[in-house]
């Protein structure tokens, strides 16, 4: 029982250390991770590079694969791009094994001490994020040491030795590797456990290779489960990952097993941990090189396995997918795109409602209402997505960004409501045959034009986080206030002179009020761009 607790406790520390290291790396990388994804093109070679780098940062090929499935599900990544990133993820995941092979266990307590000291005493947020990485590495090696300590005691039990000897059968080895990786949901943890077994002399490279290959297939279970309920293209991405892993394993076992073992033994004749790490790395690199020319065929097979097209889904958002929330910097980039879509809808409606009100033209009323309903849906879906995202491990900057986005979405939705009010005023004018005086019409047109200008400037300022343009929004909004006040004063003069009737006056003042309030929300968004919460 004590041995089992030691091994499982060590495995738990290993997984926790890896999770902490991953969280620290993601926080340290921040928006750099988003930039890495943004350089992705239809060039599959770039996709492989991106997949490798992202997996090194998030320390999980399964995490990268789930993120890719999310991108494909959202329709923002093609299957060719997905295939490249998945291939790269398989290379990136081997870094942890190489790190373990350095055998830095004796320095692990020192790493934890240094990391904790930085975390407690450093005033710099970026240094604190880096401290998480250092602590994570330390805990990872402490976990490895615990696993090794427990496993070495198992060698005294003949039953355990007999069980391990059954793994001389390659098929059983592959099956064991598959089950082990599926159970711990981490190929890096499975490789780490293998390295611990090897270090204590409980397994040799001949037994380790089939287990490694089975572990590679086992990593696909996370992606396959993630694709349940996803669109067909996302399911195809998961299938591509499975085909890639199975094909690589079959090729390796039939043709490359002995040559790779000889090469690995030549490089590291005595260090079993290094042999396992190198085999893992070589297998994944060679698999990519061999299967890369056949990517289009693999995609066709995936299309054959998952045929047909999806039915249209009733969702307002097109860039958001819950699978992406595990990588907050990427998820926030997708939210940014949705907010820009939302602002575009507001701008379109504002232009259309100007025509409705000034020309008494209701021909676009249905489209305005349709966009307004879409704006409301986007508000709900983006807000829910951001609330879910706030439950992830976040850097302070990312939490601030979520807060800004929540406020921004609310202000954009309120803009939409004011435009809806203006559309109802236009309908009231048509139904009651109300007309404005020429001076009133001229003043209202000027105010509309200025509001269109302020919303357009706000959208661009938000898109590029442009501080100078945000200040310009302030200036335009001040002009809106001035024009609104001037129009209100002139209306009072016309009313006193009996030039303007009661009903036109009521509609006119309501229109002025809604436009001025709309510009206030633009001003709020400029505040969010310039100020940090």
GUDO-50403 format. One record per residue (C-alpha): residue in three letters; x, y, z. Coordinates in steps of 0.1 Angstrom, whole numbers, plus 5000, padded with zeros to 4 digits. Example, Ala and Ser with C-alpha at 12.3 -4.5 7.8 and 13.67 -1.06 7.14 Angstrom:
<pts>
ALA512349555078SER513749895071
</pts>
This chain:
<pts>
UNK500050005000UNK502850245009UNK504550174976UNK501350244956UNK500850574975UNK504450674968UNK504150594930UNK500650754927UNK501651054948UNK504751104927UNK502551074895UNK500251334910UNK503051574918UNK504451514883UNK501051604867UNK500651904890UNK504152034882UNK503551994845UNK500152184848UNK501852464868UNK504652484844UNK502152504815UNK500152774832UNK503252974839UNK504452944804UNK501153054790UNK501053354813UNK504653444804UNK503953404767UNK500653614770UNK499653754737UNK502753594720UNK500853274719UNK498053454700UNK500653594676UNK502053254670UNK498653124660UNK498053434638UNK501053354616UNK499453024607UNK498753014569UNK497552754545UNK501252654543UNK501352324561UNK505052364570UNK504152684589UNK501352484606UNK503852224618UNK506152494632UNK503152664650UNK501952324664UNK505452254678UNK505752594694UNK502252604709UNK502652254724UNK506052344739UNK504252644755UNK501152474768UNK502952144775UNK500151924761UNK499751774726UNK496251684736UNK495552044746UNK496852164712UNK494751904694UNK491552004713UNK492352374705UNK492752284668UNK489352094669UNK487852404684UNK489352624656UNK488052384629UNK484652364646UNK484452754646UNK485252744609UNK488452944612UNK490952674604UNK490952434574UNK491652064576UNK495052124559UNK496052374585UNK494752144613UNK496851854600UNK499952064600UNK499352184636UNK498551834648UNK501751704633UNK503751984650UNK502051914683UNK503351554682UNK506951694679UNK506451964706UNK505151714732UNK508551534732UNK510251824749UNK509051714784UNK510751374780UNK513951544769UNK513751764800UNK513251464823UNK516151284807UNK518451564820UNK517851414855UNK517751734874UNK516051584905UNK518751684929UNK518252054919UNK514452024922UNK514152154958UNK516452444948UNK514152524919UNK511152534942UNK512852754967UNK513953004940UNK510552994924UNK508653054957UNK511053334966UNK510453514933UNK506653454936UNK506553604971UNK509053894968UNK509154004932UNK506954304924UNK506954224887UNK504054024874UNK506053874845UNK508653754871UNK505853594891UNK504653414860UNK508153294854UNK508353184890UNK505452954884UNK507352784855UNK510352734878UNK508252594907UNK506452364882UNK509752224869UNK510852164905UNK507651984915UNK507751784882UNK511251644891UNK510251584928UNK507351384914UNK509651194892UNK511951114921UNK509050994942UNK507850764914UNK511350624910UNK511550564948UNK508350374948UNK508950174916UNK512450054927UNK510749874957UNK508449694932UNK511449514917UNK511549304949UNK508149154941UNK508248854917UNK504648914907UNK505449264894UNK508449134876UNK506348864859UNK503749134849UNK506449344833UNK507849044814UNK504549004796UNK505349344780UNK508049164759UNK505049094736UNK504949414714UNK501149394709UNK500649384747UNK503149674750UNK501249884726UNK497949804744UNK499549884778UNK500850224765UNK497450304750UNK495650234783UNK498250414804UNK498050734784UNK494350724781UNK494150674819UNK496450964829UNK495351184799UNK498951284792UNK501551134770UNK504251334788UNK503251174821UNK503250824805UNK506750884791UNK507851014825UNK506550694841UNK508450484816UNK511550684822UNK511250624859UNK510750254853UNK513750244831UNK515950444855UNK515250184882UNK516049894858UNK512449764856UNK512249814819UNK514649824789UNK514349994756UNK512949684739UNK509949684762UNK509750064762UNK509350124725UNK505949944720UNK504650124751UNK505750454737UNK503950374704UNK500750274722UNK501050594743UNK501150804711UNK497850644700UNK496450694735UNK496751074732UNK494151074705UNK491350974730UNK491151334744UNK490651474709UNK488151214699UNK486151274730UNK486351654724UNK484951614689UNK481751464702UNK478951714695UNK481251914672UNK480751984636UNK481751724610UNK484951904600UNK486051914637UNK485351534638UNK487451494607UNK490351684624UNK490151434653UNK490151144628UNK493151294610UNK495051284644UNK494050924649UNK495050814614UNK498350994617UNK499150814650UNK498150464639UNK499850494605UNK503050614622UNK502950324647UNK502450064620UNK505250204598UNK507550224628UNK506849864640UNK507149704606UNK510149894591UNK511850124615UNK511949954649UNK515349804648UNK517150084629UNK515850344654UNK516750124684UNK520250084671UNK520650464665UNK519250544700UNK521650294717UNK524550434697UNK523650794709UNK523050694746UNK524350344753UNK523850354791UNK521250614798UNK517850444795UNK515950764803UNK517650944774UNK517050644752UNK513350654758UNK513251034753UNK515251014720UNK513050724707UNK509950934715UNK511351234697UNK512651044667UNK509450854662UNK507351174660UNK509851364638UNK510151064614UNK506351014614UNK505951374603UNK508551344576UNK507051024562UNK503451114563UNK503651474553UNK503551394515UNK500351204521UNK498351474540UNK495851514513UNK495151144512UNK494751134550UNK492251424547UNK490351234520UNK490150924542UNK488851144571UNK486251294547UNK485250934537UNK484950824573UNK482851134582UNK480851214551UNK478351494544UNK477851854555UNK476552004587UNK473152144592UNK473052514600UNK473352584637UNK471352854655UNK474253034671UNK475153404666UNK478953374671UNK481153224645UNK484553244660UNK483953114695UNK484352754706UNK484452634742UNK487352404734UNK489552704729UNK489052844764UNK491752614777UNK494152854759UNK492953194772UNK495153414750UNK493753244718UNK490253254732UNK490453624739UNK491653684703UNK488553504691UNK486353724714UNK488054034699UNK486853924664UNK483253874676UNK483154214692UNK484354364660UNK481454184642UNK479054314668UNK480354674662UNK479954634624UNK476354534629UNK475754844651UNK477355064625UNK475254914596UNK472154974616UNK473055324625UNK473555414588UNK470255244579UNK468255404607UNK469555744596UNK467855694563UNK464655554580UNK464355864602UNK465456144579UNK463756014547UNK460855824564UNK461955514545UNK461055194563UNK462254954535UNK465254834557UNK463254804589UNK463154424588UNK466954404583UNK467554654611UNK465354434634UNK467154124623UNK470554284630UNK469354404664UNK468254054674UNK471653924663UNK473354194684UNK471354084714UNK472353724708UNK475953814704UNK475854004737UNK474453694755UNK476853444738UNK479953654742UNK479253734778UNK478653364787UNK481853274769UNK483853534788UNK482353424821UNK483453064813UNK486853184803UNK487253374836UNK487353034853UNK490552934835UNK494053004848UNK494653354838UNK497353614839UNK496353954855UNK496454114821UNK494053854806UNK491653894835UNK491754274829UNK491054214792UNK488053994801UNK486654274823UNK487154534795UNK485454304770UNK482454244792UNK481954624796UNK482554684759UNK480054414748UNK477454574772UNK478054924757UNK477754794722UNK474554624730UNK473154944745UNK474155124713UNK472054874695UNK469054944718UNK469255314711UNK469255244674UNK466255024679UNK464555324696UNK465355544667UNK463855284643UNK460655284663UNK460555664661UNK460855644623UNK457955404622UNK455955634645UNK456655924621UNK455455724591UNK452355594608UNK451355944621UNK452456134590UNK454956354610UNK457456574593UNK460356774606UNK461157134596UNK464057184573UNK466357334601UNK465457034624UNK466156794596UNK469556954589UNK470456954625UNK469456584630UNK471456484599UNK474556654612UNK474156474645UNK473656134628UNK476756194607UNK478856274638UNK477555964656UNK478455744626UNK481855904627UNK482255834665UNK481155474662UNK483455414632UNK486455564651UNK485555354682UNK485555034662UNK489055114647UNK490455224681UNK489154894696UNK490454684667UNK494054814670UNK493954914707UNK494855264694UNK495255514722UNK495555824699UNK492355724681UNK490655664715UNK491356024724UNK489956124690UNK486755944701UNK486556174731UNK486856484708UNK484156354684UNK481956274713UNK482356624727UNK481256754692UNK478156524695UNK477256684728UNK477757034714UNK475656954683UNK472956794704UNK472757084728UNK472657334699UNK469857134682UNK467857124715UNK468257504720UNK467157574684UNK464157344689UNK463057544719UNK463257864699UNK461157714671UNK458657584696UNK458357924712UNK457758074678UNK455057804671UNK457157684641UNK457357324654UNK454357114665UNK454056894696UNK454356554680UNK457356634657UNK458956804687UNK458656504708UNK460156274682UNK462956524675UNK463956544711UNK463756164716UNK465956124685UNK468556374699UNK468556204732UNK469055854718UNK471955974695UNK473656154724UNK473355844746UNK474655624719UNK477855844716UNK478255814754UNK478655444750UNK481355504724UNK483055724749UNK482955444775UNK484655204751UNK487455464745UNK487855464783UNK488255094784UNK490855104757UNK492855374775UNK492555264811UNK493454944829UNK491054794854
</pts>
